[in-house]
Amino acid sequence: MVRIINQSLSARRSLLRSTMKSFKGDTLMLTKSASQVTNKFDENRNVKSDTEIQKLIIGDANQPSSTIIPQAILCPRGDHVSSSYGELQRFKHPTKEDGSLSFLVVGDWGRRGSYNQCHVAHQMGRIGEKLDIDFVISTGDNFYTDGLKAVDDPAFQESFVNIYTAPSLQKQWYNVLGNHDYRGNVEAQLSPLLRQLDSRWFCLRSYVLDAEIVDFIFVDTTPFVEKYFTEPKEHTYDWRGVTPRRKYITKHLEEVDIALKETDARWKIVVGHHTLRSAGHHRDTEELAEQLIPILEENKVDLYVNGYDHCLQHITSTKRGERIEFVTSGGGSKAWKNDFIEEKEGLNFYHDGQGFVSIELTQTVAKIVFYDVFGQVVHHFSMYKEQQLHSIS
């Protein structure tokens, strides 16, 4: 087992490069059409299997964890790192001793500190310390403009490691991919090798995070959007592991539905990059909403959290008799001014500037707070559940 607690950045880079040498002759050809995607990986790439690499970086699920983030118990169900075809992998994160949980949500941030990214990060650190947060959730578009080129891309340092430096942010980061991340080397961003550079980083296409009182289901939303396949314009998308698209989407929806039906957690929160309900620039992501919202309603999901629109936003939907709160936290850096519709049904709040969100959970109360770039509270709301009664026989 490799331990990297006391290694310097240069030592970690050296270790990363030496590990990468075990992957021989990798060649990737990216094209602008899903039907043309060609993946020419050398068979020797599997000198180290995905499972072996997973054990190397985050520990064997059957052995005590040696990850340097003690709050995160990264113990996947099953042996596979990738969950593209099969049951969603499940990871655990404990609550505080009193059974509560607190965390921050930020999205659309990776711009090497520009567009107020550093200011948002500073305020996140301040609020994170005040709330004693347990972890951070990223809603995607982690690295602009075109994701990461490779696992040793300097953007990882310049947009993540060197930006979120506050002591309170040295917790596990649970990430999903956004559409801009798909324009780069997706496998690089998903690679557990990034944990050798910064052990906070954790990213899969989709997975379940079991935090005792809440289950988070992280959804891979980008493949649902038709235009990325049919009208990519000048952009190049990395569709490895996604095509054939219809099969991938169908299976993914089944996985999400099963994960939600299996949970007995008090709270159910689904995290994705794309909007389901939005008054912002992108509006509703129709093809995603049509397929995912019925699953959320059927399984009584409490909250859907996303990025994509560069704003802070809160919408309530009560269609079909099920109440779902939709929270957009996409203000991690560049924001869009005056680009929204005020008459959006269910719109409670819209902030067309940078910022982030905090969420505090107990068995009976969820408190959601929106902060602007100055760390000022600009909106908040709470959700409640009845106290569970335990009979004594």
C-alpha positions in Angstrom: 0.0 0.0 0.0 1.4 3.4 -1.0 1.1 6.1 1.7 1.5 9.7 0.5 0.8 11.7 3.7 4.2 13.4 4.0 5.2 13.5 0.4 6.0 16.9 -1.2 4.2 17.9 -4.4 7.3 17.2 -6.5 7.6 13.7 -4.9 3.9 13.0 -5.7 4.4 14.2 -9.3 7.4 11.9 -9.6 5.4 9.0 -8.2 2.5 9.7 -10.5 4.8 9.8 -13.6 6.5 6.5 -12.6 3.1 4.9 -12.1 2.0 6.1 -15.5 4.9 4.4 -17.2 3.1 1.1 -16.6 0.6 2.2 -19.2 2.2 1.4 -22.5 1.4 2.9 -25.9 -1.8 4.6 -25.1 -3.2 6.4 -28.1 -6.5 8.2 -28.1 -8.3 9.5 -31.2 -11.1 11.9 -30.4 -13.7 12.8 -33.0 -16.6 15.2 -33.2 -19.3 12.6 -33.7 -20.3 9.9 -31.3 -20.5 7.4 -34.2 -16.9 8.2 -35.1 -15.3 7.9 -31.7 -12.4 5.5 -31.9 -10.5 4.2 -29.0 -7.1 2.7 -29.8 -5.8 1.7 -26.4 -2.9 -0.8 -26.3 -3.8 -4.0 -24.6 -0.9 -3.5 -22.3 -2.8 -0.7 -20.6 -4.1 -3.3 -18.2 -0.7 -4.2 -16.8 -2.3 -2.7 -13.7 -6.0 -3.4 -13.6 -8.5 -0.8 -12.5 -9.1 -2.7 -9.3 -5.4 -2.8 -8.5 -5.1 0.9 -9.1 -8.1 1.6 -6.9 -6.5 -0.4 -4.1 -3.2 1.4 -4.6 -4.7 4.9 -4.3 -7.7 4.6 -2.0 -7.2 1.3 -0.3 -8.5 -2.2 -0.5 -12.1 -2.4 0.6 -11.2 -5.5 2.6 -8.3 -3.8 4.5 -8.2 -0.8 6.8 -8.1 2.4 4.8 -4.9 4.3 4.4 -6.4 7.3 2.7 -5.2 10.6 4.2 -8.8 11.9 4.4 -10.0 10.1 7.5 -13.6 11.4 7.2 -14.2 9.4 4.0 -14.6 5.7 4.0 -14.1 4.9 0.4 -15.1 1.3 0.3 -16.9 0.4 -2.9 -19.4 -2.4 -3.2 -17.9 -4.9 -5.7 -14.6 -5.0 -7.4 -15.0 -2.7 -10.3 -13.9 1.0 -10.4 -16.1 1.8 -13.4 -19.8 1.6 -12.9 -21.0 2.3 -16.4 -22.7 -1.0 -16.7 -23.9 -2.4 -13.5 -25.1 -1.5 -10.0 -23.9 1.9 -8.9 -20.9 1.7 -6.6 -21.6 2.7 -3.0 -19.3 4.6 -0.7 -19.7 5.6 2.9 -19.1 8.9 4.8 -19.8 9.1 8.5 -21.9 11.8 10.2 -20.6 13.9 13.1 -20.8 12.3 16.6 -24.2 13.9 17.1 -25.6 12.3 13.9 -25.6 15.6 11.9 -23.9 16.4 8.7 -22.8 19.7 7.0 -21.2 20.3 3.6 -20.7 22.9 0.9 -21.8 22.7 -2.7 -20.0 24.6 -5.5 -20.0 24.2 -9.3 -18.6 25.5 -12.5 -15.4 26.7 -10.9 -12.2 25.6 -12.6 -10.7 28.8 -14.1 -7.3 29.0 -12.5 -8.6 31.5 -9.9 -10.0 34.0 -12.4 -13.6 35.3 -12.5 -13.7 35.6 -8.7 -12.9 31.9 -8.2 -10.4 32.8 -5.5 -12.9 35.0 -3.7 -15.5 32.3 -3.7 -12.9 29.8 -2.4 -12.0 32.2 0.4 -15.6 32.6 1.5 -16.1 28.8 1.3 -13.2 28.4 3.6 -14.7 30.8 6.1 -18.1 29.3 6.1 -16.7 25.8 6.0 -14.8 26.5 9.3 -17.9 28.0 10.9 -20.1 25.0 10.0 -17.3 22.4 10.6 -18.1 20.9 7.2 -17.7 17.2 6.6 -17.0 17.4 2.9 -17.6 19.4 -0.3 -19.7 18.5 -3.3 -18.8 19.8 -6.8 -21.6 19.9 -9.4 -19.3 19.7 -12.4 -17.5 21.7 -15.0 -14.5 21.3 -12.8 -11.9 22.4 -15.3 -12.4 25.0 -18.0 -12.5 25.2 -20.9 -11.9 21.7 -22.0 -11.5 19.5 -19.0 -8.1 17.9 -18.2 -5.7 16.8 -21.0 -4.0 14.2 -18.8 -3.6 13.2 -15.2 -0.6 15.5 -14.9 -2.3 18.5 -16.5 -1.2 21.6 -14.6 -4.9 22.7 -14.5 -5.5 20.3 -11.7 -3.0 22.3 -9.5 -3.9 25.7 -10.8 -7.7 25.4 -10.6 -8.1 23.0 -7.6 -5.1 22.3 -5.4 -3.8 25.9 -5.3 -7.2 27.5 -5.0 -9.1 25.7 -2.3 -6.4 26.0 0.4 -8.4 26.9 3.5 -8.0 24.4 6.3 -11.7 23.8 6.4 -11.7 22.7 2.7 -9.1 20.0 3.3 -11.9 17.5 3.4 -13.1 15.0 0.8 -14.4 16.5 -2.4 -17.1 14.4 -4.2 -17.3 15.4 -7.8 -19.4 14.8 -10.9 -18.5 15.6 -14.5 -19.9 18.5 -16.5 -20.1 19.1 -20.2 -16.9 21.0 -20.2 -15.2 18.1 -18.4 -16.3 15.8 -21.3 -14.4 18.0 -23.7 -11.2 16.9 -22.2 -9.7 13.5 -21.3 -12.5 12.1 -19.2 -10.4 9.2 -18.1 -7.8 11.6 -16.6 -10.4 13.3 -14.4 -11.8 9.9 -13.3 -8.4 8.4 -12.6 -7.6 7.5 -9.0 -4.1 8.6 -9.8 -5.2 12.2 -9.2 -5.4 11.3 -5.5 -1.7 11.0 -5.5 -1.6 14.7 -6.3 -4.4 15.6 -3.9 -6.1 13.0 -1.8 -9.3 15.2 -1.5 -10.2 14.5 -5.0 -12.8 11.8 -5.8 -14.7 11.5 -9.1 -16.6 8.8 -10.9 -19.2 9.1 -13.6 -21.9 8.1 -11.1 -22.1 6.6 -7.7 -23.9 6.5 -4.3 -22.6 8.2 -1.2 -24.1 6.7 2.0 -23.8 9.3 4.7 -26.0 7.5 7.2 -28.9 10.0 7.4 -28.8 10.8 3.7 -28.0 9.0 0.5 -26.5 11.0 -2.3 -26.9 9.6 -5.9 -24.5 11.2 -8.3 -25.8 11.2 -11.8 -23.8 11.4 -15.1 -26.0 13.9 -16.9 -24.0 15.0 -19.9 -24.7 12.0 -22.1 -28.4 12.8 -21.9 -28.0 16.0 -23.9 -28.6 15.4 -27.6 -26.9 18.4 -29.0 -23.5 17.3 -27.7 -23.7 14.4 -30.0 -25.5 15.9 -33.0 -24.3 19.5 -33.0 -20.9 19.5 -31.3 -19.8 22.6 -33.3 -16.1 23.2 -32.7 -16.0 21.0 -29.6 -14.6 17.6 -29.2 -16.2 15.3 -26.7 -14.6 12.2 -25.1 -17.4 9.6 -25.3 -15.3 6.6 -24.2 -17.5 4.4 -22.0 -20.7 6.2 -23.1 -21.4 4.8 -26.5 -23.7 3.3 -27.6 -25.5 6.2 -26.0 -29.0 4.9 -25.8 -27.9 1.8 -24.0 -25.8 3.8 -21.6 -28.7 6.2 -20.7 -31.2 3.4 -20.3 -28.9 1.4 -18.0 -28.0 4.5 -16.0 -31.6 5.4 -15.4 -32.2 1.9 -14.2 -29.2 2.2 -11.8 -30.5 5.5 -10.4 -34.0 4.1 -9.9 -32.6 0.9 -8.2 -30.3 3.0 -5.9 -33.2 5.2 -4.8 -35.5 2.3 -4.2 -32.9 0.4 -2.1 -32.1 3.3 0.2 -33.7 3.6 3.7 -31.9 6.9 4.4 -34.0 9.7 5.9 -33.0 12.1 3.1 -32.5 11.5 -0.6 -30.4 13.9 -2.6 -29.6 13.6 -6.2 -26.6 15.4 -7.6 -26.0 16.1 -11.3 -24.4 18.8 -13.5 -27.3 19.8 -15.7 -30.4 21.7 -14.7 -33.7 20.0 -14.5 -35.7 23.1 -13.6 -34.1 26.5 -14.2 -34.9 30.1 -14.9 -31.3 30.7 -16.0 -29.4 30.8 -19.3 -29.8 27.2 -20.1 -33.4 26.8 -18.8 -34.7 23.3 -18.3 -32.6 20.5 -19.8 -35.6 19.0 -21.4 -34.3 15.5 -22.5 -32.8 15.0 -19.0 -35.9 16.3 -17.2 -38.3 14.1 -19.1 -36.5 11.0 -18.2 -35.1 11.7 -14.7 -37.8 13.8 -12.9 -40.4 10.9 -13.0 -37.8 8.7 -11.2 -37.2 11.4 -8.6 -40.9 11.9 -8.0 -41.6 8.2 -7.8 -38.9 7.7 -5.3 -39.7 10.8 -3.2 -36.4 12.5 -3.7 -36.1 15.6 -1.4 -33.5 17.6 -3.3 -31.9 17.8 -6.7 -28.6 19.8 -6.7 -26.9 20.9 -10.0 -24.6 23.4 -11.6 -24.6 24.2 -15.4 -26.2 27.6 -15.1 -23.7 30.0 -13.6 -25.8 31.3 -10.8 -27.5 30.5 -7.5 -31.1 29.4 -7.8 -34.0 27.7 -5.9 -37.1 26.3 -7.5 -39.8 24.3 -5.9 -41.8 21.7 -8.0 -45.0 20.1 -6.7 -46.1 18.4 -9.9 -47.7 15.0 -9.6 -48.2 15.6 -5.9 -44.5 15.2 -5.0 -42.5 18.2 -3.7 -38.9 18.4 -4.9 -36.6 21.3 -4.3 -34.2 22.2 -7.1 -31.0 23.9 -6.1 -28.5 25.4 -8.6 -25.0 26.0 -7.3 -23.1 26.9 -10.4 -21.5 30.2 -9.2 -18.0 29.0 -8.5 -16.4 31.4 -11.0 -17.7 33.1 -14.1 -21.3 34.2 -13.8 -23.9 35.6 -16.3 -25.6 38.9 -15.5 -29.3 39.5 -16.1 -29.8 36.3 -18.1 -32.9 34.7 -16.5 -36.7 34.7 -16.7 -38.5 36.1 -13.6 -41.8 34.3 -14.4 -40.4 30.8 -14.1 -42.9 28.5 -12.4 -41.9 27.7 -8.8 -39.0 30.1 -8.8 -38.2 31.2 -5.2 -34.8 32.8 -5.7 -32.3 33.7 -8.4 -28.8 35.3 -7.9 -27.0 36.1 -11.1 -23.6 36.3 -9.5 -20.9 34.0 -8.0 -21.4 32.1 -4.8 -22.0 28.7 -3.2 -24.4 26.8 -1.0 -24.2 25.1 2.4 -26.4 22.3 3.5 -26.9 21.2 7.2 -28.7 17.9 7.9 -30.1 16.2 10.9 -32.7 13.4 11.1 -35.5 15.9 11.0 -34.2 19.2 9.5 -32.4 20.2 6.3 -31.1 23.8 6.2 -30.0 25.1 2.9 -28.2 28.5 2.7 -27.0 30.5 -0.3 -23.9 32.8 -0.1 -22.7 35.3 -2.6 -19.1 36.1 -3.5 -18.7 38.2 -0.3 -19.9 35.4 1.9 -23.2 37.1 2.6 -26.4 35.1 3.0 -28.7 35.9 0.0 -31.3 33.2 0.5 -32.1 30.3 2.7 -34.8 27.7 3.3 -35.5 24.6 5.4 -37.1 21.2 4.9 -38.5 19.1 7.7 -39.3 15.5 8.4 -41.3 14.0 11.3 -39.3 12.5 14.1 -39.0 8.8 13.8 -40.7 6.9 16.6 -39.0 3.6 17.8 -41.2 1.1 19.5 -39.8 -0.8 22.5 -40.9 -4.4 22.8 
